[in-house]
Every structure is written in structure tokens, then in C-alpha cells.
Amino acid sequence: MKKNMGTTDKVIRSLFAVAVAILYILGMISGTAAIILGALAVIFILTSLVSFCPLYAPFGISTCKKEQVSG
């Protein structure tokens, strides 16, 4: 698994997960919406921790900064 997620991508996914958790705790989401958003939040946290998004791979997408070669 080659990393394909940059810092900004990971931060946005983590903020989304935190927002979903807060909305759930405050009772603003419930039922099916809470289950779907909760599952998505868990997936976002896991992909952020490993810096790899399986949906990016088939399309060759990478949000990592390109390494600069000094020469």
C-alpha cells in the first residue's frame, strides 16, 4: 500500500469524523442517517491513520505533495 493521502486530505477527513461524532452526541442526527454517517466517519478515520484511500488507487489519485528533487 503506497500512501496516497496528503496532510490536508487527512485533516479534512478527521474533522468530518469529529463533526459527525458531535452531531450524534448532541442528538442532531439519529437513526439511519447516524448509522450511515457514523460508518463513513469510521472509514475516514481509518484511511487517515494509514494514509491510504482504496478509492483513490484505481484512478491514480494522490493528494500527497510531490517530493522535490534537489540537484
C-alpha positions, -999 to 999 in steps of 0.1 A, spaced: 0 0 0 16 32 -12 5 63 6 -19 84 -15 -33 109 11 -18 142 19 -20 161 52 -48 184 41 -69 154 30 -63 136 63 -72 167 83 -105 172 64 -115 136 69 -107 138 106 -127 170 110 -157 154 93 -155 124 116 -153 147 147 -183 167 134 -204 136 129 -195 124 164 -205 158 179 -238 158 159 -246 123 172 -237 132 208 -259 163 207 -288 142 193 -289 162 160 -286 130 139 -302 97 146 -315 65 130 -303 56 95 -285 89 90 -265 84 121 -256 48 111 -245 58 76 -226 89 87 -210 70 116 -198 43 93 -184 69 69 -167 86 98 -151 54 109 -138 47 74 -125 83 71 -106 79 104 -91 45 94 -80 58 60 -65 89 76 -45 68 100 -30 46 73 -27 75 48 -42 53 21 -76 56 4 -86 25 -16 -109 45 -38 -80 67 -50 -59 38 -61 -78 26 -92 -79 62 -105 -43 70 -98 -53 99 -75 -29 111 -49 -32 141 -26 4 137 -13 28 165 -21 53 156 -48 88 150 -35 112 177 -46 144 166 -61 173 190 -54 200 187 -78 
